[in-house]
Amino acid sequence: MNDNVELEAAAFRRLLQHLNVERSDVQNIDLMILAGFCRNCLADWYREAAAERGMTLDKDAARERIYGEPYANWKAKYGREATQEQLFALALAETKHPRE
């Protein structure tokens, strides 16, 4: 494996650690508002990367890899209903940066 791939993999693992352990309080909607992606997006990208390499990975397995546990468990522990302010901010963010 080349150095770039190893560094990128290490940075990705650190990102997951940060999101799921150190900042489990940050909701996906907050990430969407500020960065235009969330944990679910990461799971989709992970699944797409697997498919590009001829591997089959279902949505639940990809989410479990990203969340570090089954999505339903993570959501029960940390998930909160979006506030009206968050929903408004997301709508505003999406007008500035529409999804592809």
N, C-alpha and C positions, 0 to 999 in steps of 0.2 A: 504494500500500500504506500502511496507517495505521501510526503509530508503534508501537502495541502489537504488531502482527504482526511488524514489523521487529525489535523488541527481543526478542520471544519466539523468533524464528528465530535471532537472534544467540546467545541463551542456550542454545538447543538445540545449535547448532554447537559452542559452548564445552563443553557437557556431553559431547558425543561426543569432542572433542579430549582432554578430561580422562580419560575412561574408556579410550580406545583408544591414547593416546600416553603421557600422564603416569602413568596407573595401569593399564596393561595387566596388571599383576600381580594385580589384583583379579579374582577368579573370579566367574562368574555366580552360583554358589551363595552366595558371600559377600554379594552384593547382595541376593539373595532373602532371606537370613536377616535382614539388617539393614533393608532397605527394602521388601521385598515385591515387587520387580520386578528385572529384569535386562536385559541387552542384547537378548535375544530378545524380551522383553516390548516393549521400545521398537520393535523391528522389526515386531512384530504391530500395535502402535498406529499406526505409520507406514503400514503396509499398509491398515489400517482407515480411516485418514484419506484415503488415496488413493481407496479404494472409495466413501467418502461423497461424493467429488467426481467420481465417474464414471470414475475412472482404474483401470486394471488393473495390478497390481503383484504379481508372484509372491513367494513366501516367500524364495527365494534372493536376488532383487534387493533386497528390503527389508532382509534381513540384511546384504548387501554395503554398502548405504547406511549402516547403523548401525555396522558393524564397520570400515568403511573399506577393506575388502578381502573377497574371498570368505570365507565363514564357515569353510570347511574349512582355508584357509590360516591364519586367525587361531587356530583351535583347535589346529592343529599347532604353531604357534609358542608360544602362551601357555597353552593348556588343560592342566589337570592333573586327574587323577582325584580325586573328592571323598573326603575322609577320613571315617572313621566319626564323628568329632566334628562335622564339618560336616553330615553326613546327620542326625545326632541333633539338632543345633541347628536345622536346617531343619524337621524334623518338629515340634519344639517350637514354633517360630515359627508354623507353619501351624495349630497348635491354638489359638494366641492370636489369629491373624488369618487365618481361612480365606479361600481364594481365592473370588472370585465365580463 
